[in-house]
Amino acid sequence: MNTEHEGMKRGLKNRHIQMIALGGAIGTGLFYGSAETIKLAGPAIMLSYLIGGLVIFWVMRMLGEMSVEEPVSGSFSHYAYKYWGEFPGFLSGWNYWFNYVIVSMAELTAVGIYINYWFPGIPHWVSALVFLVIITLANLVNVKMYGEFEFWFTIIKVSAILGMIILGILLIFTGINGQATGFSNLWRHGGFFPNGFHGLLLSLVVVMFSFGGIELIGITAGEADNPKKSIPKAINQVMWRILVFYVGALSIMMIIFPWNKVGMSGSPFVQIFAKMGIPAAATILNVVVLTAALSVYNSGIYSNGRMLYSLALQGNAPRAFSRLNKNGIPVTGVLFSSALTLVAVILNFLAPGQVFMYLMSIATFAAVISWSVIVITSLKFRKAKDATKLEFKTPGYPVTNYIALAFLALIVVLMSQIPDMRLALYVAPVWVLLLWIGFRIKKSGEGKVGEELNQVGK
């Protein structure tokens, strides 16, 4: 699939790809969702992110192996369609689109929560609507505009987290004109595993939501100007980024502040520095977490337009989604996806404060489906290729594939034990069934067209 001939533009430079990869791993899951993880695991949250991060690194290497060999827009939907079968390609493409629609809704919900830190009188739905319009318009200009937005969004996030880590280290060892906090918060409030090993396991569910979107690296392959260089570099850096930005930042939080005093009324990062009497740091961090939510929403609008475009080229979505504007933007797909995220605005109007966890549960299940498709497609891809000629191989193949699948199955089982996550266990099977029905209708339509052509031929 040659995107140049199809009209898409290779406008993403290496610096864009690097920041998209990093930005995909730093969003509301870390800045807001981590409050739920802390409640479940306590200081052991550090181990949760290490375990989840390792599995995600394997999954990303599997996707990277395929993306470097065949850099196309639509990424793993294309690979599933080509190497596994028509329905897996249909399922993975539509499921990924659905996943990012739900993630986008969650991010818009978080935007309202963050704006309320400064302006508690503004309804969540108003903030969500304003930023939906701004980000959608930016995505309709050209792919470079999206890349620039994401580049600077991520620069802000990274700089802030590094600054928070440095400030946290100073608080631990010097106290900054006060008493140094030391490390005792890691064991004083119920121990390092306050809720036992079971709490650690349950926290993995929310951890995996945090990593949702990191597979966006593969989606960018069709518009990267040098995918064989930029994609491996971006993926190989995922692991140390997780160590620094997740494990590092959350370790600092657990050391400087008692884990059992973190609430769900806003970002834990903002809450902690506000409660410690550092209002300037809290205000700056709220700017950052707002930026993080907008960054992921920006990525959601970008990836959804491209996924619908790829599905349309496969014949798995209406032909209208394959139309590009003069700048090579799949404008119909972008506008359709953006319009659906208006549901988040409506939900926040109807039930403010209750929406985020429900959306997170559905997005997590959808992400598990996407990652499972990547892992299984990777196995089939390898069987179809000469491994000696692959430029970017998955480490530990095929053992890491099977470990990753077992881990993802465990996540689904654990979701049934968290009340706010159970909704997804009802929604996801209905969604997959609808996709199966849609696929069968599509195939039936193709059969009728074939019969009509045969009749004309006779």
C-alpha positions in Angstrom: 0.0 0.0 0.0 1.8 3.1 -1.2 0.6 6.2 0.6 2.3 8.5 -1.8 0.1 7.3 -4.6 -2.9 7.3 -2.5 -2.4 11.0 -1.7 -1.3 10.9 1.9 1.7 13.0 2.6 4.9 11.9 4.4 5.0 15.0 6.5 6.1 13.6 9.9 9.8 14.1 10.6 11.8 12.0 13.0 11.3 14.5 15.9 7.6 14.2 15.4 7.6 10.4 15.5 9.8 10.5 18.7 7.4 12.9 20.4 4.3 11.0 19.2 5.7 7.8 20.7 6.5 9.5 24.0 3.2 11.5 24.0 1.2 8.3 23.5 2.6 6.9 26.7 2.0 10.0 28.8 -1.6 11.0 29.2 -4.6 11.0 31.5 -3.9 7.4 32.5 -0.8 8.6 34.3 -1.9 12.0 35.4 -5.5 11.2 36.6 -6.0 7.4 36.4 -2.9 6.8 38.6 -5.1 7.9 41.6 -7.1 4.7 41.1 -3.9 2.6 40.8 -2.5 4.1 43.9 -5.7 3.3 45.8 -5.3 -0.4 44.7 -1.6 -1.0 45.1 -0.2 1.8 47.3 3.6 2.2 47.0 3.7 -1.1 45.0 2.4 1.0 42.0 6.0 1.2 41.0 6.1 -2.6 40.3 2.8 -2.4 38.5 4.1 -0.1 35.9 7.3 -2.1 35.5 5.4 -5.3 34.8 2.9 -3.6 32.5 5.6 -1.7 30.8 7.6 -4.8 30.0 4.6 -6.5 28.3 3.8 -3.3 26.3 7.4 -3.1 25.2 7.2 -6.6 23.8 3.9 -5.8 22.0 5.4 -2.6 20.5 8.4 -4.6 19.2 6.0 -7.0 17.5 4.2 -4.1 15.9 7.5 -2.4 15.0 8.8 -5.5 13.3 5.8 -5.4 10.9 5.8 -1.6 10.6 9.4 -1.4 9.5 8.9 -4.2 7.0 5.7 -2.7 5.6 5.2 0.9 6.6 1.6 1.7 5.8 -1.2 3.9 7.1 -3.7 1.8 9.1 -0.9 -0.3 10.6 -2.0 -3.4 12.4 -5.4 -3.5 10.8 -3.6 -3.9 7.5 -1.3 -6.6 8.8 -4.2 -8.5 10.4 -6.2 -8.3 7.2 -3.2 -9.5 5.1 -1.6 -12.2 7.3 -4.5 -13.4 9.5 -7.8 -13.0 7.6 -10.6 -10.7 6.5 -12.5 -10.6 9.8 -9.4 -10.0 12.0 -8.5 -7.1 9.8 -12.1 -5.8 9.9 -12.3 -6.4 13.7 -8.9 -4.8 14.6 -9.5 -1.7 12.4 -13.0 -0.9 13.7 -12.0 -1.9 17.3 -9.0 0.4 17.3 -11.2 3.2 16.0 -13.8 2.5 18.7 -11.0 2.4 21.3 -9.7 5.8 20.5 -13.2 7.3 20.3 -13.7 6.1 23.9 -10.2 7.3 24.9 -11.0 10.7 23.3 -14.2 10.9 25.3 -12.2 10.1 28.5 -9.7 12.8 27.7 -12.4 15.3 27.1 -13.9 14.3 30.5 -10.6 14.9 32.2 -10.3 18.3 30.6 -13.4 19.4 32.4 -12.0 18.2 35.7 -8.7 20.0 35.2 -10.4 23.3 34.2 -12.4 23.1 37.4 -9.2 23.4 39.4 -9.1 27.1 38.4 -12.8 27.7 37.5 -15.0 25.4 39.6 -18.1 27.1 38.2 -17.6 26.0 34.6 -19.5 22.8 33.8 -17.4 19.9 32.5 -19.3 19.8 29.2 -18.5 23.4 28.3 -14.7 22.8 28.6 -15.0 19.6 26.6 -16.9 21.2 23.8 -14.5 24.2 23.4 -11.4 22.0 23.2 -13.1 19.5 20.9 -13.6 22.2 18.3 -10.1 23.6 18.6 -8.3 20.3 18.3 -10.5 19.1 15.4 -9.8 22.3 13.4 -6.0 21.8 13.9 -6.2 18.2 12.6 -7.9 19.4 9.4 -5.0 21.7 8.3 -2.2 19.1 7.4 -0.3 16.3 9.0 2.6 18.5 9.8 0.3 20.7 11.9 -0.8 17.6 13.9 2.9 16.7 14.3 3.8 20.2 15.6 0.9 20.2 18.0 2.0 16.8 19.4 5.7 17.8 19.5 5.1 20.9 21.7 2.4 19.2 23.8 4.9 16.4 24.6 7.8 18.9 25.2 5.6 20.5 27.9 4.7 17.2 29.5 8.2 15.9 29.5 9.7 19.1 30.9 7.1 19.2 33.7 7.6 15.6 34.7 11.4 16.0 34.8 10.9 19.2 36.8 8.6 17.4 39.2 11.1 14.6 39.7 13.9 17.1 40.5 11.6 19.0 42.9 10.6 15.7 44.5 14.2 14.7 45.0 15.0 18.0 46.7 12.0 17.5 49.0 13.2 14.0 49.9 16.7 15.0 50.8 16.6 18.7 51.8 12.9 19.6 52.4 13.5 23.0 50.6 13.5 25.2 53.7 11.6 22.6 55.7 12.1 19.0 57.0 13.2 16.5 54.5 10.5 13.9 53.8 12.9 10.9 53.6 11.6 7.5 52.4 9.4 6.3 55.3 6.1 6.9 53.3 7.0 3.8 51.3 6.3 1.5 54.3 4.7 3.6 57.1 1.1 3.4 56.0 0.4 -0.3 55.8 3.6 -1.4 54.2 4.9 -1.5 50.6 2.1 -3.9 49.7 -0.8 -2.4 51.8 -3.4 -4.4 49.9 -1.3 -7.4 49.3 -0.4 -9.2 46.1 -4.1 -9.1 45.0 -4.0 -5.3 45.2 -1.0 -5.3 42.9 -2.7 -7.5 40.4 -5.9 -5.4 40.3 -3.8 -2.3 39.8 -2.5 -3.8 36.5 -5.9 -3.1 34.9 -5.6 0.7 35.3 -1.9 0.5 34.4 -2.8 -1.0 31.1 -5.2 1.8 30.4 -2.3 4.2 30.9 -0.4 2.5 28.1 -3.3 2.6 25.7 -2.4 4.7 22.7 1.3 3.8 22.6 0.7 1.7 19.5 0.1 5.0 17.7 3.7 4.7 16.6 2.7 2.0 14.1 -0.1 4.2 12.8 2.4 7.0 11.9 4.5 4.6 9.7 2.5 5.5 6.6 3.3 9.2 7.0 6.8 9.0 8.4 9.4 10.3 6.0 12.0 7.6 7.0 10.1 4.8 8.8 12.9 2.3 8.7 15.0 4.6 10.9 12.4 6.5 13.0 10.1 3.6 14.0 12.8 1.4 15.5 14.3 4.3 17.3 11.0 5.4 18.8 10.0 1.9 19.9 13.4 1.1 21.5 13.1 4.2 23.6 9.7 3.2 25.0 11.1 1.1 27.9 13.4 3.7 29.4 10.7 6.3 29.0 8.3 4.2 31.0 11.0 3.8 33.7 11.6 7.6 33.9 8.2 9.0 33.3 6.0 6.4 35.0 8.1 4.6 37.5 10.3 7.6 38.3 7.5 10.1 38.7 5.2 7.8 40.7 8.0 6.7 42.9 8.7 10.3 43.9 5.0 10.8 44.6 4.9 7.7 46.9 8.0 8.8 48.7 7.0 12.5 49.4 3.3 11.9 50.2 1.3 9.3 52.1 -0.4 7.1 49.4 -3.6 6.8 51.4 -4.2 10.5 51.3 -4.4 10.7 47.5 -8.0 11.4 46.4 -10.0 11.2 43.1 -11.0 14.8 42.9 -8.3 15.8 40.4 -4.8 14.8 39.3 -2.8 13.2 42.1 0.2 15.2 40.9 -1.6 18.5 41.4 -3.3 17.4 44.7 0.0 16.3 46.3 1.8 19.6 45.6 -1.2 21.7 46.6 -1.5 19.7 49.9 2.2 20.2 50.6 1.8 23.9 50.4 3.4 24.4 47.0 0.7 26.2 45.1 2.9 27.4 42.2 4.0 23.8 41.5 0.4 22.6 41.7 -0.8 25.3 39.3 2.0 24.6 36.8 1.3 20.8 37.0 -2.4 21.5 36.3 -1.4 23.2 33.1 0.6 20.1 32.3 -2.1 17.6 33.0 -4.5 19.7 30.9 -1.9 19.7 28.1 -1.6 15.9 28.4 -5.3 15.3 28.0 -5.4 17.6 24.9 -2.3 15.8 23.5 -4.0 12.4 23.7 -7.3 13.8 22.3 -5.2 15.3 19.5 -3.7 11.9 18.8 -7.1 10.2 19.0 -8.5 12.5 16.2 -5.4 11.9 14.1 -5.4 8.1 14.4 -9.1 7.7 14.0 -9.1 9.5 10.7 -6.3 7.3 9.4 -7.8 4.1 10.6 -11.1 4.8 8.9 -9.1 5.7 5.8 -7.3 2.4 5.9 -10.6 0.5 6.5 -12.2 2.3 3.5 -9.3 1.3 1.2 -9.8 -2.4 2.4 -13.4 -2.1 1.5 -14.3 -2.5 5.2 -15.8 1.0 5.6 -17.8 3.3 3.5 -15.9 4.7 0.5 -16.4 8.3 1.8 -13.8 7.7 4.4 -11.1 7.2 1.7 -11.5 10.8 0.5 -8.6 13.2 1.2 -8.5 16.9 1.0 -5.8 18.8 -0.9 -3.4 18.5 2.1 -3.8 14.7 2.2 -6.0 14.7 5.3 -8.8 12.1 5.5 -11.2 14.9 6.4 -14.4 12.8 6.4 -12.9 10.3 8.9 -11.6 13.1 11.1 -14.9 14.9 11.2 -16.9 11.7 11.8 -14.7 10.6 14.7 -14.7 14.1 16.2 -18.5 14.2 16.0 -18.9 10.9 17.9 -16.8 12.2 20.7 -19.5 14.8 21.2 -21.1 12.0 23.2 -18.6 12.8 26.0 -19.9 16.3 26.1 -23.5 15.0 26.5 -22.4 12.4 29.1 -20.7 15.1 31.1 -23.8 17.3 30.9 -26.0 14.4 32.1 -23.7 12.8 34.7 -20.7 15.1 35.6 -18.1 13.4 37.8 -19.2 9.8 37.1 -18.1 9.3 33.4 -14.3 8.8 33.5 -14.0 5.4 35.2 -16.8 3.9 33.0 -15.0 5.2 29.8 -11.7 4.0 31.1 -13.0 0.4 31.6 -14.4 0.2 28.0 -11.2 1.7 26.6 -9.0 -0.8 28.5 -11.0 -3.8 27.1 -10.8 -2.4 23.6 -7.0 -1.9 24.0 -6.6 -5.5 25.1 -8.4 -6.6 21.9 -6.0 -4.4 19.8 -2.9 -5.7 21.6 -4.0 -9.3 21.3 -4.5 -8.8 17.5 -1.0 -7.4 17.2 0.5 -10.3 19.1 -1.4 -13.0 17.1 -0.8 -11.3 13.8 2.9 -11.1 14.7 3.0 -14.9 15.0 1.4 -15.3 11.6 3.6 -12.5 10.0 6.7 -14.4 11.1 5.5 -17.6 9.5 5.0 -15.8 6.2 8.4 -14.1 6.2 12.0 -15.1 6.1 13.2 -14.1 9.6 16.8 -13.7 8.4 15.8 -10.8 6.2 13.8 -8.9 8.9 15.5 -5.6 9.9 13.8 -5.2 13.3 13.1 -8.5 15.1 10.9 -9.1 18.2 13.1 -10.2 21.1 12.3 -13.7 22.5 9.9 -14.7 19.7 7.7 -16.7 20.0 7.9 -17.0 23.8 7.2 -13.3 24.4 4.2 -13.6 22.2 2.6 -16.3 24.4 3.5 -14.6 27.6 1.9 -11.3 26.4 -1.3 -13.2 25.4 -1.5 -14.8 28.8 -1.0 -11.5 30.5 -3.7 -9.8 28.4 -6.1 -12.7 29.3 -5.3 -12.1 33.0 -6.2 -8.4 32.6 -9.7 -9.4 31.4 -10.2 -11.7 34.4 -9.1 -9.0 36.8 -11.5 -6.5 35.3 -14.4 -8.6 36.6 -13.2 -8.0 40.1 -13.3 -4.2 40.0 -16.9 -2.9 40.2 -16.3 0.2 38.0 -14.6 -2.0 35.3 -17.4 -4.6 35.0 -19.4 -2.4 32.5 -16.8 -3.2 29.9 -17.3 -7.0 30.2 -20.9 -6.4 29.0 -20.2 -3.7 26.4 -17.2 -5.4 24.7 -18.9 -8.7 23.7 -21.9 -6.7 22.3 -19.5 -4.6 20.3 -17.6 -7.6 18.9 -21.0 -9.2 18.0 -22.0 -6.1 16.2 -18.8 -6.1 14.3 -19.3 -9.7 13.3 -22.8 -9.0 12.1 -21.5 -6.0 10.1 -18.8 -8.1 8.6 -21.3 -10.8 7.5 -23.6 -8.2 6.0 -20.6 -6.8 4.1 -19.6 -10.3 2.8 -23.2 -11.0 1.9 -23.3 -7.7 -0.1 -20.1 -8.7 -1.9 -21.6 -12.0 -2.8 -24.7 -10.4 -4.4 -22.5 -8.0 -6.4 -20.5 -11.0 -7.6 -23.6 -12.9 -8.7 -24.9 -9.8 -10.6 -21.6 -9.5 -12.4 -21.7 -13.1 -13.4 -25.2 -12.7 -14.8 -24.0 -9.7 -16.8 -21.1 -11.7 -18.1 -23.4 -14.5 -19.3 
